[in-house]
Amino acid sequence: MTDSLPAAMRSFLDYCRVECRLTQNSLLAYRRDLEAFLAYLLAEDVVLAAIGQQHLEEYLGKLAHEGQKPASRARALVTLRMFFKFCAAEKLLPADVAEHLIGPKLFKGLPEVLSVQEVTSLLEAESGEDPVSVRNRAVLEVLYAAGARASEICDLKLLWLYLDEARLRLRGKREKERLVPLGEPAVAALEKYLLNSRPLLARDPKEPLLFLSRNGKPLGRETVWRIVRAAARKAGINKRIYPHLLRHSFATHLLQGGANLRVVQELLGHTDLTTTEIYTHVDREAILDAYASFHPRA
């Protein structure tokens, strides 16, 4: 097999990075999917010019046979569709061989959420006064107060804090930025972190990122996951806890409190309103439960 396929993949990833301005996390996911597909083609001794739809169907079938979840296979399909559309546009192939691929059916389940009391317990579980504990409390407060993603927490810069205005700037998917207000508890937690903890954690006074590890390095997403799960254990919350759960809870609690859907869309940084609308279904479930419980002829 020639190296034309690896070269095409490199060109595609460069295109995604420069032209599409995809985030580093998206680029890593595309790279993993393409490298797995390349390994399959190498094993089958298939060159770029010989790839047909049957090869893609066989590969997706192989993923299903190996027990990959529908969501993972659907993501791999998206990657392949984008890659082969790129190959056709760049005349690397005479046609888009992935154009008519059919992916696995996905059931779009409702997102899990925490109750307001559970969120409060989780946030207050991190009450230590050492630098790392103070940092952890600030991370938790911002995750919920701003509806931030874990990656946005890691990428948050000092210059993007406007605590005198109780706001911060977040950079989300496709480098899209948004200004998000902060409540008093989050502002207080950030002020305490900046005053008492960050100076002790920082090794480089010119470090631009806000949240730092105990070694003075930028915080990684794995650490954010550990912070959230540790707080949940301390709070005695027996659910599957992860950072995005606080983002789901942020959106749901706003809508339950009467916030406009368009406002929640802006706060979450969603490009498409239909992405935000799933949270109205969560709220609708509560309405249906109330109807079933209290209507005399339900």
N, C-alpha and C positions, 0 to 999 in steps of 0.2 A: 504493500500500500504506500502511495506517495504521501508527501507531507502537505498536499493541497487542502485537505480537510482541516488539519490543525491551523493552517494559515488562514483559512476562511473563518474559523472560530475566533482567532485573534482579531481579525478585522471586524467581525461582528461585535465583539466585546468593546473594541475601541469606539465603534459607532454608538453603542449603548452609553458609553461613558461620556463621549464628547458631544454627540448630536442630541441624544435623548436625555442626557444629564441624569441618568439613573443614580440612585444612592449606592454607596459602597456595599450595603447589605444586599441590594437587588443584584448587583454585579456578581457578588460572591455566589448567590443562589443560581444565577444563570450559568456561571462557570462550572459549578458542581454538576448541574444537569447535563451540560454539554460534554464534560469530561467523562461522565458515566456513559453517555451515548457513544462517544468516541471509543471507549474501551470495548463496548459491544461490537462496533463496526470493525475494530481491529481483530477481534476474535473471529468475526465472520469473514474477514479479508475482503471488505467492501470499500471501494474508492468513492470519492465524492461524485464523480460523473455517473456512477452506476447506481446511486441511491434512488430508490423508488418508494412509492407509498407503502408497498408491502413490507419494506424493511422497517419503516416507522411503526406500522401496525404490529409487527412481530416484536419489536422492542417494547412497546407499551404492554403487549400481552405478557412479555417476560417479567415486567415490573409487577403486573397483577399476580402472576404465578408465584413470585417471590414474596408476596404478601404486603406489598406497599399499599398504603391507604389511598382511597380515591382522591383525596385532596393532594397528596404528593404526586400521583400520576397526572392529575389535572395541571399541576404546576409544570411538570415536565413537558406536557403537551403544549402549554403556552410558550415555553422556551423554544421548543422545536418549531412551532408555527412562526415565531418571530425570526428565528435563524434562517429558515428556508425561504421565507418571504424576502429577507435580506439577500440571500444568495441569488434569488431570481432577479431582484432589482439590480444587483451588481453584475448580472450576466455570468455568474459562476455556474449557474444551472439554466437550462433552457426554459424551465417552468418551476412553479412552486409546488413541490411534491407533497407538501403538508396541508395544502389548501382545503382538502376535503376530509381531513382526519376527523374522526368523531371521538370525543373524550368520554371519560366515565361520568355517569350521572351523580350529581352531588346533592345531598340533602343539606340545605342551608339552615342549620339549627339556630335557635335563638342563643345569643351570647349569655353566658353566666354573669351574674352580678352579685355583689354583696349588698346587704342592707345598710342603711345609714349607720345603725348601731355597730354593725360589724366593721365598717370602715373606721369609725371612731375608735373602736377597741384596737384595731390593727395599728393605727397611727400612734395612739397613746402607749402602745406596748414598748416602743423604743423611747425610753425615758432616761437613759444614762447621760452622764455629764462628760465622759471622756470624748476626745476629738472624733473618734470613729462613730460613736453612738449619736453625737450631735449631727454629724454628717448624714447618718442613716435617717434620722428623723426629718431632716430637710429634704432628702431624696423622696421619702414617702409622702410628705406634704405636697411637694410639687407634682408628683405623679397623679395625685388625686385632684388637687386644686386646679391644675392646668389641663388635665386629661392627656398628659404627655405619654408618648411611647418611650420604651426603655432606651432606644437608640437616640431619641431627642434629649433625654436626660444626659446621656454620655457626651453628646455633641454641644451641650449648652455652654455658651461662652460668658465670661464675666461681663463683657460689654453688652450682652443682651438682657441684663437685669436692669429694671427701672423701678427700684423698690420705693422711691419717693412717690411714684405714680401707681404703685401696687400692680405692676405689669411685668411681663417678660416676653421675649421673642423666642419662638421655637422654629427650627428648620426641619421640615418633615420630608415626605417622599417627593422625589423629583425636585429637591431643593426648594420646595415651596415654603415660604415663611409666613408666620402669622403672629399677631400680638394677642396675648391671652391675659386676662385679669387674674389677680391673685387675692385670696381672702386673707384676713388678718393673721390666722394661725400660720399660713405658709410664709407670709412676709416675716413674721417673728422668728420662725425657724431658720429662714435664710439669713437674717441679720445676725442671729446667734452663731450660725455656722461661719459666716464671714468674719465675725469679730473674734471668736474663741477657738475655732477649729481649723479653718483653712490655713491660717498662718503657720500652724504647727505641722500641717501635712505637706505644705508646699516646699519642694526642694529648689525649684526654679522660680524666682520672683516674677519672671516674665511669662509664666505658664498662662495661656489664654483661657483654658477650660475651667469651668466653675467647680465641678465635683472631682475630687482627687482620691486616689487610693491611699492606704496607709504608708505606701512607699513614695508618695508624691507624684505618681504617674496618673494619667487620665483614667477615669473609671471605665471599666468594661461592662458590657451588657450582662455577662455572667454574674458579676458582682451585684448588679441591680436585682437580678433574679434572687440571689442569695439573701439580699437585704429584705426583700418582700416576704420570702418564705420564712425567714427567721422571725420576723415580726408576727407573722400569722401563727407560728408555733407558740410564741410567747403569749399571744392573745387567746390561744385555745380555739382557734378557728379550724374546724375539721373539714376543710374543703380543698379542692385542688387550686392552689393559689399561685398566681403568676402576675407580673407587672401589668399586662394588658387588661387584667380583671379590674384594676382600679380605673382604667380608661373607660371600660364598659360601664362601670358603676357611676362614674362622673357624668356620662351622657344620659344614662337612665334616670339618675336623681334630678338632673336639670329638667328633663321632660316631665317627670312626675310632679315637679314643683311648678310647672306651668310655662317653662321656657319655650320660645318659638323654635320650630324645627330648623329654620334657616340660620338662626343664631347658633344653635348647637352644631350645625354643619360647619360654620365658620370657625368655631372654637376647636373643633376636632381637626380642621384642615382637610376635610373631605372635598374632592373636586366634584363628585356626583352626589346629588341629594339622595338617590336611592340607597347609597351606602349607609347614610345616616338613618334612613327610614326603618331599618331593622330594629332600632331602639324603640320606635313607636309600637312595634309588635310586642316587645317586652312589657310595655306599659299596658297594652291592650289585654295581655294575659291577666294582669292584676284586676282590670275592669271586669273581665269575664268571671274571674274567681269571686269577686264581690257580688256580681249579679247572681251567680249560682248559689251563693251563701244566703243572700238576704231577700231576693225576690220571692214572693209567696207562691208564684206559679212557675218557678224556674225549672 
